[in-house]
Amino acid sequence: MFASTLLMTQFFAQAGLGQTLSILKVINASFHITNPRELSWLIAGYSLTIGSCILLSGRLGDYFGHKPLFVAGLVWYMLWTIISGLSIYASQYLFIVSRAFCGIGPSMCIPNALAILGRAYPPGTKKNILFSLYGGLTPVGVIGGATISALFAEFVWWPWSYWLMGCITAAVALCGYFAVPCCQSHYESLEPRPLLRDVLWATDVPAGPLDITALNQAVVVGWVTPYIPVLLVLGILFAIAFFHIEVNISPSPLIPFSILTGDVAFVLACVAAAWGGFRAYVYYFWTTMLIVTETPPLLASAWFSPPIPVGLGTAVLTGYLVARVHPAMPMVMTEACVLAACLLLATFPPGQTYWAQLFPSLILAPLGLDMSFPAAILVMSNAMGKEHQGMAMSLVNTIVNYSISLSLGIAGTIEQQVTKTKPEGPATVLFGYHSAEYFSCGIVGFGLLLSLVFVWRAQRESGLRMTRSASDVERIEP
């Protein structure tokens, strides 16, 4: 009950994305959205708030204790998921806002659930498998949420999918309250206890949200709108201020730069490239199915189901693999698989059968992604002490969610620019999707080059082996 309750947070985080993706066209019709480029905000706002609030949530968990933040995140997610369904009685703006606020819930749950797992299990096979299963639940959550929404949209009414998800979240929150034990936070053990303002010095710097808002809103209103470049410049200035405060002023830096070793930096960069490209792949897979080929949501959800067995199988394999090979090796495999999946989607011709390119891409994408996330969180968890487990998990998830929102914003801008002079029609829409998907290929291609440099660097280091011996594995067993 303890581990399964914590693992459910990843399911909810990804289901929140999938339940909107599969019924984009239905939501568009319900709210009478005339600008199809507004659809990206239905997805980007959710990931934006996860990425924006997750560092703060991890630090608050380290300060107040991880269980209160974990349970509070589930309750918050439940409330705003229910409001998302109720937005049918208002407008698409309430829906977009409610989805954005809903993302705060996973931002509270994810780092604190992972921190609880990180503190509960020492480095070893059991911890590796649990963290890998956490990553393996990504496709389960996306497809589970997509299927639930598609079923309700097809046979009942789509808002019921959000209300049902809210009820399920309430049940899990209740289980978490009783199944997860309380533990003293690191800051409670210090005498004197640091003031909260000293621990949270730079968390209110809104650099990422401003930049991502500018990139995604530019797709809707255009770059010539005055406030778009203003938001972008403000975001850059706030980012500079954030790093200045972190390095030179804050008595308790939000990001402990001392742990950002070469391995950690390479892993985070590779993860950002892979997830940025992958999420653009997921978005344009669904828009291609729903808008270009006009596939019914339920059938599209069935077509998107191969990642479930592949992802779970890869997660179990990764749990054993990360204890026996250098982190560079899973990163190379991750980037190669995601790049191949993106290329298959980017070259998908209209009228082609699902089995020719789409099905192989759905095998390759989770095969790569479910190696990267577990490897990254294990590297970060083992690099930080128990007092900073919340911070470690927050950093990985911040990188993942910011890369998702940034890639969607840039891909949407590319789609808009390459199609604005072309005649309207399905061919033009597909051309825009392909152009955006080629951008995601570029991101992942850069990640592949980076991971190969990672391998080369690892091999050059004195005495470093790319595989671990049996004695090495025994030493890290609990």
N, C-alpha and C positions, 0 to 999 in steps of 0.2 A: 504493500500500500504506500509506503514511504517513497520509494523510488518512482513508482508509476504515477503518483500524484505530481511529482516534480517534473517528470517527463511530459506530462500533459500540457505544460506551458508552451512547449514548442508546437504541439498540435494546434492549440488555439491561435498562436501567433500566425501560423501559416494558413489556417482555415479562414482567418479574417481576410486574407488576401484572396484565397481561392473562391470564397463564396460571392465575392464581388466580380471577379474575373469571368466566371462562367455565365453570368447573366448581364454583362455589360449592355448588350443590345436591348434586353428587356427593361433595364433601368432607364436607358436612353429613351425608350418609348413611353415609359410611365411618366417621366418628368418633361417630356417633349423638348429634349435638348437639341437645339438646332446646330450648334457648333460641335462636330464630332471630336475635335481636338480637346474638348473639355473632359473627355472620357479618361485621359491620362491622370487627371486630378483625383478621380475616384480611387486610384491605386497609389499615386505618389504621396498624397497627404498622409496616408496610413503609415507608409515606410518612413516618411519624413519625421513624424513625431516619435516613432520608435528610436530612430537614430539620434534625434535631438535630446531626448530625455534619458537615454539609457546610461550615460556617464553619471548624471546626477543620481539616478536611482541606485546604481552600484555603490556610489560613495555613501548615500544615505543608509543603504543596507549595512555597509561596514561600520557606520556610526551608531545606528539605532538597533541593529540586529536584522538578519535576513528574513526571518519568518514574518514579521509584521509587514514588511514591504511586499513580500510574496503574496500574502493573503489580500492585502489592500489592492494590489494590481489586478487580481482576479475579480474582485468586487467592482473595481472601476471599469474593467473590460465588460463585465456583465451589464452595467448600467448603460454604457454608451452603445453597446450592441443592440440593446432593446430600443434606444432612441433612434438608431439607424433605421430600424423597421418602421418606427412611428413617423419618420420623415416623409413617408408617402402622403401624409396629410398636409404637408407644408410645401417644400420645394427641393430642388436638387442642391441648393446651397446648404440647407440643413443637413442633407445627407453627406455632402463633402466634409462639412465641419464635424459632424458626428463621427465619420470614419477617421478623421485626423485625431480627434480627442480619444477615440477608441484605441489608437496606437500607443497612447500613454500606458495603458494597462500592460501589454506585453513588455514595454520598456521597464516596467517595475518588476514583472515576474521573471523574465528570462535571466538577467544577471544574478538575481538573488537565488533562484532555483539552482542555477549552475554553481553558485558559490556554496550553497548548502551541500550539494554533491561533492564539490571540491574539498570541503572541510571534513566531510563524513568518510571519505575513502582516501587512503594513501596511494601514491603512485604504484601502479601495477595493472594486471590484466583486467580485474573487475572494474576499476575506474575507467580504463580505456574503453571497455565494451559499453559501459553506461553512457559515457560521453559520445561514443559513436552512435549508439541508438538514439540519443538526443538529436544528433544531426540527421539520422536516418528517418526521423519522423517528419522531416520537411516535406517530402512528396506525399506522405500519408495525410498531413494536414491540408495541403493545397488541394489534393484530389477529393478528400473527404468533404471539405467545405464546398468545393465546386459541385460535387454530386448532390449534397443536401439542398443547395440553392436551386440547382437545375430541376430536382424532383418537385420542390415546392412551386417553382415558376411554371412547371409543366402541368401539374395536377391540382395545385391549390392556389396560392398567392405568394409572390416572392418575399414580402416582408416577414412571413412566418418563419423563414429560414433564419433570420436574425433573432427573432424572439425565441426560437428553439435553442439556438446557440447560447443565448443569454441564460436560459434555464439550465443547460448543461454546465455552463461555467459556474453558476451558483452552487450546483451540487459538488463540483470539484473544489471550490473554495471552502465549502463546509468540511470536506474530507481533509483538505490541507490544514485547516485549523486544528483538527484533532490528530492527524497522522504525522505532521512534521513537528519535531521537538523544538523547543526554544533553546537558543544558545547565546551566551554572552558575546556582545560585540567586542572587537579589538579595542575600541576607544573607551568602553566602559571599564576595561581593566587598567587603564592608565591613571596615574595619580600625579598631578591633578588632571582631570579630564579636559581635553582641548575644547575650546569654544566652537560651536557649530559654524560660526562665521569664518573661523580659521581653517576649518576642514573644507568648506565650500566656497573658497575665495573666488574662483573664476568660472563657476558653473553657469552664471547667468549671461555669458557672452554668446549672443545669438548668431555666430558667424555662419555655421552650416545652414540653419533654417533660412536665413536671408538669401544666400547664394542659390540654394535649391529652389526656393520659392520663385526667384527671378527666372531661373532656367525653365521651370515648368509653366509658369504663367506667361512667359514669352511665347510659348507655343499657342496660347489661346488669343492673346491680344497683340502679339507682334513686338519685335524689338524696338520699333520706333516709338512705342508708348513711353513717355518720360520716366515713369517710376521704375521701369524694369532695369535700366543701367544704374539708377540710383541705388536700388536694392543690392545689385551685384557689387558695386563699389563699397557700400556700407558693410556687406558681408566680408569682403577682403580686409577692410580696415579692422573690423572686429576680430578676425582671425589673427592678425598681427598683434592686436592688443592681448588676446588670449595667451599667445605663446610668451609674450613679454611678461605678463603677470605670473604665468606658470614657472618660468625660468628664474625671474629676478625678484619677485615680490612675495608670492604666496608662501606662508610658513609651512603649509602642508599641500604640496602640489597635487592637483587632481590626477595628473598622469605622472607616475613615477618614472621619469626618463631613464633612471639608472638601470631599469630592467630591459630597456629597448636595445638588446644586443643585436648583432648582425643577423642571427637566425630569426629572432622575433620580428625584426623589421622586414626581412625578406618574406616571411610567412604572411604577415599582414598585407604587404603589397600584392602578393600573389592572390590572396583571398579577395581583396578588393577588386582586382581585375576579373577574376572568375565570376564572382557574384554579380558584378555590374553587368557583364555580358550575358550571364544566365537569366537575370530578371528581365532584360530587354527581350531575350529569346522567349521567355514565358508569355510576356505581354503580347508580343507580335504573333506568337503561335495562336493564342486565343482570339485576337482580333482578326487574324486571317481566317480562322475557322468560322467565326460568328458573322463577320461582315462580308468577306470576300466570297467564301464558298457557301455561306448561309447554312452552316451545319446547325441542327438543333442543339441547344445547350446540353441535354442529357446525352446525346450521342457524342458530342465533343468531350464530355467528361469521361465517357467510356474509352474514347480514343486516347485520352491523356492518362490512362491508368497504368501503363507499363512501368513508370517510375516507382510504383509502390514496391513490387517484389525486388526490382533491381536496387532501389535505394536501401531497403532493409538488409538485403544480402551484402551490399557493399559496406554498410555500416558495421555489420558483424565482422567482416573481413578486415576492415580498417582498424577495429579494436585490437586485433592481433598484430596487424602490420606495423602500426606506429611504435610498438615496443621493440621492433626488430630491425627497422630501417631508419635512416636519417630523414627528417621532415621534408627534405628537398625532393625525395622520390615521389611521395604522394602528390606534391604540388605539380610536378611535371605531368603526371598522369591526369590530374585534374584539368589543367589547362588544355592538354591535348584533346581530351574527350569533349570538353565544353566547346572548344573551337570547332571540332568536327560537327557537333550538333548545330551550332550557329550557321555554319556554311551550308549544311543540308537545308535549313529553313530559308536561308537567304537566296538559294537557287531553286526553291520550290516553284514549279511552273503551274499555271492554272489548269485545272482539269486532271491533274495527275492523281493516281490512286494513293490512298493514305499509306499503303505498305511500302511504297518505293523509297521515299525520303523521310516522311514525317515519323513513321514508326522507328526506323533506325536512330533518328535524332533523339527520340524519347528514351531509347536504351542508353545512348552515350551520355546525355546530359546528367542524369542522376548518378551514373557510374563515376563521373568526375566530381560533382559537387559534394557527394556524401563521403568523399575522402578529404576534401579541403577543410570543411568546418570542424569535424572532430579533431583533425591534426592541429588546427590552429588553437582551439580552446585547450587542448592538452598541453601544447607548448606554453601557452600563457599561464595556465593553472600551475604547471610545474615550475615556471620561472618566478612566480610570486609566492610569498608566504601566506599562511592562513588568514592573516589580518587584512590582506588585499585581494582575496578571492573575488569579491564583488566587483572590484575595480578591473580585475583581469577579464572577467566575462563581459563586462560593459564595453571594454575597449574593442574586443573582437566584434561584438554585435554592432557597435557604433560604426566601425569600418564597413561592415556588411551592409547596413541599412543606408548609410550615406552614399555608398557606391551605387546602390539600387536606385535611389532617388535621382542622383546626378546623371546616371546613364539613361534613365527614362526621359529626363528633361532634355539632354543633348540629342538623344535619338529622335524625340518628338520635333525638335527644331530642324533637324536634318530632313525628316519626313515632310515638314511644312515647306521648307525652302525648295526642295527638288520638285514639288508638285504644284507650286503656286501658279506657274505659267502654262500648265498642261490642262487639257480639257477634262472635265469631270467624267468619271466612269470607273468601273471596277478595275480596269487595266491600270489607270493612274493611281488608284488606291493601293494596289498591289505593288506598283513600282515604288511608291513611298515607303511601304513596309519593308521591301527588300533593301532599299537604300539605308534605312535605319538599322536593319539587321547587319548590313555590312560594317556599320560603325561598331556594333557589338563584336563582330569578328576581329576588328582592329584592336579593341580593348583586350580581348582574350589572347590574341596573338602577341601583344606586348607582354601580357602575363606569362605566356609560354617562354618567350625570350628571357624574361626575368627569372623564371624558375630554372632555366638551363644555366644561367649565370650563377644561381644559387647552388646548383650541383657542382659546377666547376670550382666555385669558391670553397665548397665543403671538401672536395677532393684535394685541393691544394693545401688545406690546413694540415699542419704537422700531426701525424699520428691518427687522423680521423678516418674511420672506416664508414662506408656507405651502408653497411649492414652491421648488426650487433651480434656478438657471439652469444652462446648459450649462457656463459657466466655473466655477461652484461644483463641479459634478460632476468636471470635469477636475482641479481642485485636490486632490480627495481620492483620485484614482486613484493606484495605486502607481507 
